[in-house]
């Protein structure tokens, strides 16, 4: 399993493979937390689509 992790992460040492795995795990957890916060507190938009198009064209 360690050899496979090293190959997948393109790491030369076990430590580098673990660092890569931890970085990916943290990223996934941040995405999960953000997703959950959006579910509990939906985003609110201040402009309509037409207003945004108008702003982008100016």
PABA-798230 format. One record per residue (C-alpha): residue number from 1; residue in three letters; x negated, y, z negated. Coordinates in steps of 0.05 Angstrom, whole numbers, plus 5000, padded with zeros to 4 digits. Layout:
// PABA-798230
     i    aa     xx     yy     zz
   NUM   ala      X      Y      Z
...
//
This chain:
// PABA-798230
     i    aa     xx     yy     zz
     1   unk   5000   5000   5000
     2   unk   4943   5049   4985
     3   unk   4910   5035   5051
     4   unk   4976   5048   5087
     5   unk   4985   5113   5050
     6   unk   4915   5135   5068
     7   unk   4928   5118   5141
     8   unk   4995   5155   5142
     9   unk   4966   5217   5109
    10   unk   4903   5214   5151
    11   unk   4863   5218   5086
    12   unk   4793   5193   5074
    13   unk   4801   5183   4999
    14   unk   4856   5159   4953
    15   unk   4855   5228   4919
    16   unk   4869   5263   4985
    17   unk   4925   5214   5001
    18   unk   4956   5228   4933
    19   unk   4950   5303   4942
    20   unk   4986   5298   5009
    21   unk   5040   5254   4981
    22   unk   5051   5301   4922
    23   unk   5054   5362   4967
    24   unk   5107   5328   5010
    25   unk   5146   5306   4948
    26   unk   5146   5376   4920
    27   unk   5170   5404   4987
    28   unk   5227   5355   4990
    29   unk   5248   5371   4918
    30   unk   5248   5446   4934
    31   unk   5293   5433   4994
    32   unk   5340   5391   4951
    33   unk   5344   5445   4897
    34   unk   5357   5500   4948
    35   unk   5410   5457   4982
    36   unk   5444   5444   4915
    37   unk   5444   5518   4898
    38   unk   5476   5535   4964
    39   unk   5531   5484   4951
    40   unk   5546   5513   4882
    41   unk   5537   5585   4903
    42   unk   5552   5593   4978
    43   unk   5517   5647   5018
    44   unk   5555   5711   5031
    45   unk   5545   5750   5095
    46   unk   5553   5825   5095
    47   unk   5562   5835   5170
    48   unk   5607   5803   5221
    49   unk   5577   5769   5282
    50   unk   5595   5829   5325
    51   unk   5561   5877   5276
    52   unk   5498   5835   5276
    53   unk   5495   5832   5352
    54   unk   5503   5908   5354
    55   unk   5446   5917   5304
    56   unk   5401   5869   5342
    57   unk   5412   5906   5408
    58   unk   5393   5974   5379
//
